[in-house]
Amino acid sequence: MGRNADSNFSNFSYSVDYTRKGQQDIIMASRGLKKEETLAMRERLIGQSCRLFYSDDPVKIVRARGQYLFDENGKRYLDCISNVHHVGHCHPSITKAAVAQMDLLNTNTRFLHDNIVMYADRLAATLPDKLCVFYFVNSGSEANDLALRLARQYTQHEDVIVLDHAYHGHLVSLIDISPYKFRKLAGQKEWVHVAPLPDVYRGKFRENHPEPGQAYADAVKDLIEDVHRKGRKVSAIFVESLPSVGGQIILPEGYSSKVAEYVHSAGGVFVADEVQTGFGRVGSHFWAFQLQGEGFCPDIVTMGKPMGNGHPVACVATTVEIAGAFTANTVEYFNTFGGNPVSCAIGLAVLDVIEQEDLRGNAMRVGAHLKELFKKMQTRHELIGDVRGVGLFIGVELVTERGKKTPATKTAAHIIKRLKEEDLICVSTDGPWDNVLKLKPPMCFTVENAELVAQCFDRILTDMKANDLKLDKEDI
């Protein structure tokens, strides 16, 4: 399973055209640069801070379909990484919509066009009623930068609260509110305040706490009081609905509602960052913030990666009141490409595919099965400290000692390398110590794919145990 390029891709019908067209594409790709030449040119021409997956032996991908990637030699890799390609790589419905609109018109967004309003209307139907004004941009970073501007204009306050280990984008304004980045650079700005990551596995308040959501929310309340003692005021709190870089964290029940209450009392707004998690990845809901209950509604929602299935399109959704304050400053906002006819045609096609192929239902079924497989594996392997997730958003935290929860960073790197080399499965790691295997595959991932991943992971852990292979020190 998962090894040769002639195998069927998945249970989804759009991938069956590979045998003929795919072989032609690989033949064409083989006429291009050799892998060594591509790598040498990249090292010479592309900034070295732009890192590759598997940097010691990168994979050269020339074609993709569904949940599969193909290299220049026709090897087929199972993709557990590309949450960007939400409904599957190169989905023909998405390609058809893009080509048809590109052939007809793609122009500056300041001309009147149907696609942007039709797309906004479709998005509005997935959100709470009060989130009914949209700004289209090109990336999640742009969306979060605009959310920051909206919050500050509306509240007339400057300060921002963020969660520890958060990442909200690569613009200067967002590096400043991303502890994951700023701690490696110039450090924390005086207007940025860091709240504890609500991690019930290794955080201050854990599974055995009677109300971890309330406890972590109260930590935000204490932080707000500290901000006020300094004579400062809060404009917003930015919260990833499911913190990803922080280690695939599932927020405890009731957390967001209480935090929003405290932030609102301080005159600020709640920004839900759905760039990683939106568009049905959690299965049970369209947006991950909805996991916090029907009574919770953010003031601003940012979205990005999944909405274009690899095409650069992103969005900010907010309220009439916040949008009105932004307009009242009399400074025009425009985004030349954000919400252009092609991007919106692609966005509409993505929504159609999610619905027509029941990808939310698939995320629930396959995600639950994959999580259960890892839970069972946890009973046999001491290295698996925690298994958490919802839908096709799953994290497997590896530790050298369960009692101390010592991060098994080198072991995690060893496992993802072996999965790639021995099983042609692409997985990556995250978390403060890079010891959490994150699984965020395209939404067309199948039960068979899940079973293959678990089977290969189990085999590697069993082999490591049999050979008494220990890569990490006992303490970090």
C-alpha positions as CSV (number, residue, x, y, z in Angstrom):
1,M,0.0,0.0,0.0
2,G,1.1,3.6,-0.6
3,R,4.2,2.6,-2.6
4,N,3.6,2.5,-6.4
5,A,2.3,5.1,-8.8
6,D,-0.2,2.7,-10.5
7,S,-2.3,2.1,-7.4
8,N,-5.7,3.8,-7.0
9,F,-5.5,7.1,-5.2
10,S,-8.5,7.1,-3.0
11,N,-12.2,6.4,-2.8
12,F,-12.9,9.7,-4.4
13,S,-13.8,9.6,-8.1
14,Y,-11.8,12.6,-9.3
15,S,-8.5,10.8,-8.8
16,V,-9.0,7.9,-11.2
17,D,-7.6,9.8,-14.2
18,Y,-4.0,9.4,-13.0
19,T,-3.0,6.2,-14.9
20,R,-3.0,7.9,-18.3
21,K,-2.6,11.6,-17.7
22,G,-0.4,11.2,-14.7
23,Q,2.2,9.1,-16.5
24,Q,2.3,11.7,-19.2
25,D,2.9,14.4,-16.7
26,I,5.7,12.5,-15.0
27,I,7.4,11.8,-18.4
28,M,7.2,15.6,-19.1
29,A,8.6,16.4,-15.7
30,S,11.5,14.0,-16.2
31,R,12.6,16.1,-19.1
32,G,13.2,19.1,-16.8
33,L,16.0,19.6,-14.3
34,K,17.5,16.7,-12.4
35,K,16.8,16.8,-8.7
36,E,20.4,17.7,-7.9
37,E,20.3,20.6,-10.4
38,T,17.0,21.9,-8.9
39,L,18.5,21.7,-5.4
40,A,21.7,23.4,-6.4
41,M,19.8,26.3,-8.1
42,R,17.5,26.7,-5.1
43,E,20.4,26.9,-2.8
44,R,21.9,29.6,-5.0
45,L,18.8,31.6,-5.9
46,I,16.3,31.2,-3.0
47,G,16.8,32.7,0.5
48,Q,18.2,30.0,2.8
49,S,15.7,30.9,5.5
50,C,13.0,29.4,3.2
51,R,13.4,25.9,4.4
52,L,12.4,22.7,2.7
53,F,10.7,19.7,4.3
54,Y,13.3,16.9,4.8
55,S,16.1,19.4,4.3
56,D,18.8,16.7,4.5
57,D,17.2,14.8,1.5
58,P,14.3,16.9,0.0
59,V,11.5,15.4,-2.0
60,K,11.1,16.8,-5.5
61,I,7.4,16.8,-6.2
62,V,6.3,17.2,-9.8
63,R,2.6,16.2,-9.6
64,A,-0.1,15.7,-7.0
65,R,-3.7,14.4,-6.9
66,G,-6.1,14.0,-4.0
67,Q,-4.1,13.1,-0.9
68,Y,-1.0,11.9,-3.0
69,L,2.2,13.5,-4.1
70,F,4.4,12.2,-6.9
71,D,8.1,12.7,-7.3
72,E,10.1,12.9,-10.6
73,N,10.6,9.1,-10.6
74,G,6.9,8.3,-10.1
75,K,7.1,7.4,-6.4
76,R,3.8,8.1,-4.7
77,Y,3.8,9.7,-1.3
78,L,0.8,9.9,1.1
79,D,0.4,13.5,2.1
80,C,-0.4,14.1,5.8
81,I,0.9,17.6,5.7
82,S,-1.0,19.7,3.1
83,N,-3.9,21.1,4.9
84,V,-3.7,24.0,2.4
85,H,-5.0,21.7,-0.3
86,H,-8.1,21.3,1.6
87,V,-10.3,19.2,-0.7
88,G,-7.4,17.4,-2.3
89,H,-4.6,18.3,-4.6
90,C,-5.5,19.5,-8.1
91,H,-9.2,18.7,-7.7
92,P,-10.7,18.9,-11.3
93,S,-13.7,21.0,-10.1
94,I,-11.4,23.6,-8.7
95,T,-9.2,23.6,-11.8
96,K,-12.2,23.9,-14.1
97,A,-13.6,26.8,-12.2
98,A,-10.2,28.6,-12.2
99,V,-9.6,28.1,-15.9
100,A,-13.1,29.1,-16.9
101,Q,-13.0,32.4,-15.0
102,M,-9.4,33.1,-16.0
103,D,-10.4,32.7,-19.6
104,L,-13.3,35.1,-19.1
105,L,-12.1,37.9,-16.8
106,N,-9.7,38.6,-14.0
107,T,-9.3,42.2,-13.0
108,N,-8.9,44.8,-10.3
109,T,-11.3,44.3,-7.4
110,R,-12.5,47.9,-7.6
111,F,-14.7,47.0,-10.6
112,L,-18.2,45.7,-9.8
113,H,-18.4,41.9,-10.2
114,D,-20.8,39.1,-9.1
115,N,-18.3,36.6,-7.8
116,I,-17.1,38.5,-4.7
117,V,-20.7,39.2,-3.5
118,M,-21.8,35.6,-4.2
119,Y,-18.8,34.2,-2.4
120,A,-19.3,36.6,0.6
121,D,-23.0,35.5,0.7
122,R,-22.0,31.8,0.8
123,L,-19.5,32.4,3.6
124,A,-22.0,34.4,5.6
125,A,-24.3,31.4,5.6
126,T,-21.7,29.4,7.5
127,L,-21.1,32.0,10.2
128,P,-23.1,33.5,13.1
129,D,-25.4,36.2,11.9
130,K,-23.4,39.1,13.3
131,L,-20.3,38.2,11.3
132,C,-21.7,39.6,8.0
133,V,-19.1,42.0,6.6
134,F,-16.2,40.7,4.6
135,Y,-12.8,41.9,3.4
136,F,-11.0,39.7,0.9
137,V,-7.2,39.6,0.9
138,N,-4.5,37.2,-0.5
139,S,-3.1,35.4,2.5
140,G,-3.7,34.5,6.1
141,S,-1.0,36.9,7.1
142,E,-2.8,39.7,5.3
143,A,-6.0,38.7,7.0
144,N,-4.5,38.9,10.5
145,D,-2.8,42.2,9.8
146,L,-6.1,43.6,8.7
147,A,-7.8,42.2,11.8
148,L,-5.3,44.0,13.9
149,R,-6.1,47.3,12.1
150,L,-9.8,46.7,12.5
151,A,-9.5,46.0,16.2
152,R,-7.4,49.1,16.9
153,Q,-9.6,51.4,14.9
154,Y,-12.8,50.1,16.6
155,T,-11.5,50.1,20.1
156,Q,-9.0,53.0,19.9
157,H,-6.7,50.9,22.0
158,E,-3.3,49.6,21.1
159,D,-2.4,46.6,23.2
160,V,-2.8,42.9,22.1
161,I,-3.1,39.7,24.1
162,V,-1.9,36.5,22.4
163,L,-1.4,32.9,23.6
164,D,2.0,31.5,24.3
165,H,3.7,29.8,21.3
166,A,1.2,31.4,18.9
167,Y,1.9,32.1,15.3
168,H,-0.3,34.5,13.3
169,G,1.7,35.3,10.2
170,H,5.0,36.6,8.7
171,L,4.3,40.3,8.4
172,V,6.2,42.6,10.8
173,S,3.0,43.4,12.6
174,L,2.3,39.7,13.1
175,I,5.8,38.6,14.1
176,D,5.3,41.1,16.9
177,I,2.2,39.2,18.1
178,S,3.6,35.7,17.5
179,P,5.7,34.4,20.5
180,Y,6.7,31.5,18.3
181,K,8.7,34.0,16.2
182,F,9.5,37.1,18.3
183,R,11.2,35.1,21.0
184,K,13.8,34.2,18.4
185,L,14.2,37.8,17.3
186,A,14.0,41.2,19.0
187,G,11.7,40.0,21.7
188,Q,8.4,41.1,23.1
189,K,7.0,44.6,22.5
190,E,5.6,46.5,25.4
191,W,2.1,46.5,23.8
192,V,2.1,42.7,23.5
193,H,1.0,40.5,26.4
194,V,1.3,36.7,26.5
195,A,-1.3,34.5,28.1
196,P,-0.7,30.8,28.9
197,L,-1.4,28.3,26.2
198,P,-4.5,26.4,27.4
199,D,-2.7,23.0,27.1
200,V,-4.4,20.5,29.4
201,Y,-1.7,17.9,28.8
202,R,1.4,19.7,29.9
203,G,0.2,23.2,30.8
204,K,-0.4,24.7,34.3
205,F,-4.0,23.4,34.5
206,R,-4.3,19.9,33.3
207,E,-6.9,17.1,32.7
208,N,-7.3,16.6,36.4
209,H,-8.3,20.2,37.0
210,P,-12.1,20.5,37.7
211,E,-12.5,23.5,35.3
212,P,-9.4,24.0,33.2
213,G,-11.2,26.3,30.7
214,Q,-12.2,28.7,33.5
215,A,-8.7,28.5,35.1
216,Y,-7.0,29.4,31.8
217,A,-9.5,32.2,31.2
218,D,-8.9,33.6,34.6
219,A,-5.2,33.8,33.7
220,V,-6.3,36.1,30.9
221,K,-8.3,38.2,33.3
222,D,-5.3,38.5,35.6
223,L,-3.2,39.6,32.6
224,I,-5.8,42.2,31.6
225,E,-5.7,43.6,35.1
226,D,-1.9,43.8,34.9
227,V,-2.2,45.7,31.6
228,H,-4.5,48.2,33.2
229,R,-2.2,48.7,36.2
230,K,0.4,49.8,33.6
231,G,-1.9,52.4,32.3
232,R,-2.5,50.6,29.0
233,K,-5.7,49.3,27.3
234,V,-6.4,46.2,25.3
235,S,-7.6,46.3,21.7
236,A,-7.9,42.6,21.1
237,I,-7.0,39.0,21.9
238,F,-5.9,36.8,19.0
239,V,-6.7,33.1,19.5
240,E,-6.1,30.3,17.1
241,S,-9.3,28.3,17.4
242,L,-7.1,25.2,17.6
243,P,-3.5,26.3,18.2
244,S,-1.4,24.4,15.7
245,V,2.2,25.6,16.0
246,G,1.7,25.3,19.8
247,G,1.3,21.5,19.4
248,Q,-2.2,20.7,18.0
249,I,-3.9,22.0,21.1
250,I,-7.6,21.5,21.8
251,L,-9.0,24.4,23.8
252,P,-10.8,23.3,27.0
253,E,-14.5,23.7,27.2
254,G,-15.8,27.2,28.1
255,Y,-12.4,28.9,27.6
256,S,-13.3,31.2,24.6
257,S,-16.6,32.4,26.0
258,K,-15.1,33.5,29.3
259,V,-12.0,35.1,27.7
260,A,-14.3,37.0,25.3
261,E,-16.3,38.2,28.3
262,Y,-13.2,39.5,30.1
263,V,-11.8,41.1,26.9
264,H,-15.1,42.8,26.1
265,S,-15.2,44.2,29.7
266,A,-11.8,45.7,29.0
267,G,-13.1,47.3,25.8
268,G,-11.3,44.9,23.5
269,V,-12.5,42.4,20.8
270,F,-12.0,38.7,20.3
271,V,-10.2,37.6,17.1
272,A,-10.5,33.9,16.1
273,D,-7.7,32.8,13.8
274,E,-9.2,30.1,11.6
275,V,-6.4,30.1,8.9
276,Q,-5.4,26.6,9.8
277,T,-8.7,25.1,11.0
278,G,-11.6,26.6,9.1
279,F,-13.8,25.1,6.4
280,G,-14.9,22.0,8.1
281,R,-11.6,20.4,9.1
282,V,-13.0,19.6,12.5
283,G,-15.9,17.8,10.9
284,S,-18.7,18.4,13.4
285,H,-18.7,22.2,12.6
286,F,-17.7,24.4,9.7
287,W,-15.5,26.5,12.0
288,A,-13.3,25.3,14.9
289,F,-14.4,28.2,17.1
290,Q,-17.9,26.7,17.1
291,L,-16.5,23.8,19.2
292,Q,-16.7,26.3,22.1
293,G,-20.5,26.2,22.0
294,E,-23.4,28.0,20.3
295,G,-23.2,30.8,22.8
296,F,-19.7,31.9,21.6
297,C,-19.2,34.2,18.7
298,P,-15.9,36.0,17.9
299,D,-15.9,39.7,16.9
300,I,-13.5,39.0,14.0
301,V,-12.7,35.8,12.2
302,T,-9.7,35.4,9.9
303,M,-9.4,32.7,7.3
304,G,-6.9,31.7,4.7
305,K,-5.1,28.5,3.6
306,P,-8.0,26.0,3.0
307,M,-10.4,28.4,1.2
308,G,-8.4,28.5,-2.1
309,N,-7.2,24.9,-2.1
310,G,-3.7,26.1,-2.8
311,H,-4.7,29.3,-4.6
312,P,-3.8,32.5,-2.6
313,V,-7.0,33.8,-1.2
314,A,-8.0,34.8,2.3
315,C,-10.6,36.8,4.2
316,V,-11.6,38.7,7.3
317,A,-15.2,38.5,8.6
318,T,-16.5,40.9,11.1
319,T,-19.5,42.8,12.4
320,V,-21.3,45.9,11.0
321,E,-20.1,47.9,14.0
322,I,-16.4,47.1,13.6
323,A,-16.6,47.6,9.8
324,G,-18.4,50.9,10.3
325,A,-15.6,52.2,12.6
326,F,-13.0,51.2,10.0
327,T,-14.9,53.1,7.3
328,A,-15.4,56.1,9.6
329,N,-11.6,56.8,9.7
330,T,-12.1,58.1,6.0
331,V,-9.0,56.2,4.8
332,E,-10.0,54.0,1.9
333,Y,-9.1,50.4,2.1
334,F,-8.6,48.4,-1.1
335,N,-6.8,45.3,-2.1
336,T,-6.0,45.0,-5.8
337,F,-6.2,41.2,-6.0
338,G,-8.1,40.3,-2.8
339,G,-11.4,38.9,-3.9
340,N,-10.7,39.0,-7.6
341,P,-13.1,37.1,-9.9
342,V,-10.7,34.1,-10.3
343,S,-10.1,33.8,-6.5
344,C,-13.8,34.0,-5.7
345,A,-14.7,31.4,-8.4
346,I,-12.2,29.0,-6.8
347,G,-13.5,29.8,-3.4
348,L,-17.1,29.0,-4.5
349,A,-15.9,25.8,-6.1
350,V,-14.2,24.7,-2.9
351,L,-17.4,25.3,-0.9
352,D,-19.3,23.2,-3.5
353,V,-16.8,20.3,-3.2
354,I,-16.9,20.3,0.6
355,E,-20.7,19.9,0.4
356,Q,-21.0,17.6,-2.6
357,E,-18.4,15.1,-1.3
358,D,-19.4,15.3,2.3
359,L,-15.9,16.2,3.4
360,R,-17.0,17.3,6.8
361,G,-18.6,13.9,7.3
362,N,-15.4,12.3,6.0
363,A,-13.3,14.3,8.4
364,M,-15.4,13.1,11.3
365,R,-15.3,9.4,10.3
366,V,-11.7,9.1,9.2
367,G,-10.4,11.5,11.9
368,A,-12.2,9.5,14.7
369,H,-10.8,6.3,13.3
370,L,-7.3,7.6,13.1
371,K,-7.4,9.0,16.6
372,E,-8.7,5.7,17.9
373,L,-5.9,3.8,16.2
374,F,-3.3,6.0,17.9
375,K,-5.1,5.7,21.3
376,K,-4.9,1.9,21.0
377,M,-1.2,2.2,20.1
378,Q,-0.7,4.4,23.1
379,T,-1.4,1.5,25.4
380,R,1.5,-0.5,23.8
381,H,4.1,2.3,23.4
382,E,5.3,4.4,26.3
383,L,6.7,6.9,23.8
384,I,3.2,8.1,23.0
385,G,2.4,10.6,25.8
386,D,-0.8,12.0,24.4
387,V,-3.2,11.7,21.5
388,R,-5.5,14.6,20.9
389,G,-7.5,16.1,18.1
390,V,-10.8,16.6,16.4
391,G,-11.7,15.7,12.8
392,L,-8.7,15.7,10.6
393,F,-6.7,17.8,13.0
394,I,-4.7,15.4,15.2
395,G,-1.6,15.6,17.3
396,V,0.5,12.7,18.7
397,E,2.8,13.9,21.4
398,L,6.0,11.9,22.0
399,V,7.7,11.8,25.3
400,T,10.7,9.8,26.7
401,E,9.0,9.4,30.1
402,R,5.3,9.7,30.6
403,G,5.5,10.8,34.2
404,K,7.8,13.7,33.5
405,K,6.4,14.3,30.0
406,T,9.9,14.8,28.7
407,P,9.7,15.9,25.0
408,A,11.1,13.2,22.6
409,T,12.2,15.7,20.0
410,K,14.9,13.6,18.3
411,T,12.7,10.5,18.4
412,A,10.0,12.5,16.6
413,A,12.4,13.6,13.9
414,H,13.7,10.0,13.5
415,I,10.1,8.7,13.1
416,I,9.1,11.2,10.4
417,K,12.3,10.5,8.5
418,R,11.6,6.8,8.5
419,L,8.0,7.3,7.5
420,K,9.2,9.2,4.5
421,E,12.0,6.9,3.5
422,E,10.5,3.5,4.3
423,D,6.8,4.1,3.8
424,L,6.5,7.1,1.5
425,I,4.4,8.9,4.1
426,C,4.9,12.6,4.6
427,V,4.3,13.8,8.2
428,S,5.7,16.8,10.1
429,T,6.2,17.9,13.7
430,D,5.2,20.9,15.7
431,G,4.9,22.1,19.3
432,P,7.4,24.1,21.4
433,W,9.8,21.2,21.4
434,D,8.9,19.8,17.9
435,N,7.8,16.5,19.5
436,V,4.2,16.5,18.3
437,L,3.5,14.7,15.1
438,K,0.8,16.7,13.4
439,L,-1.7,15.1,11.0
440,K,-3.6,17.6,8.9
441,P,-4.1,15.9,5.5
442,P,-6.3,16.9,2.7
443,M,-10.0,16.3,3.6
444,C,-10.3,13.4,1.1
445,F,-8.1,11.3,3.4
446,T,-9.6,7.8,3.6
447,V,-9.9,5.1,6.3
448,E,-7.4,3.0,4.3
449,N,-5.0,5.9,4.5
450,A,-5.5,6.3,8.2
451,E,-4.9,2.6,8.8
452,L,-1.7,2.7,6.7
453,V,-0.3,5.6,8.7
454,A,-1.1,3.9,12.0
455,Q,0.3,0.5,10.8
456,C,3.6,2.1,9.7
457,F,3.9,4.2,12.8
458,D,3.3,1.1,15.0
459,R,6.0,-0.9,13.1
460,I,8.6,1.8,13.6
461,L,7.9,2.2,17.3
462,T,8.0,-1.6,17.7
463,D,11.3,-1.8,15.9
464,M,12.8,1.0,18.0
465,K,11.7,-0.8,21.2
466,A,13.1,-4.1,20.0
467,N,16.4,-2.5,19.3
468,D,16.3,-0.4,22.5
469,L,16.8,2.8,20.4
470,K,16.8,5.9,22.6
471,L,17.6,9.2,20.9
472,D,16.6,11.8,23.5
473,K,18.2,12.6,26.9
474,E,16.0,12.1,29.9
475,D,15.7,15.8,30.7
476,I,15.4,18.9,28.5
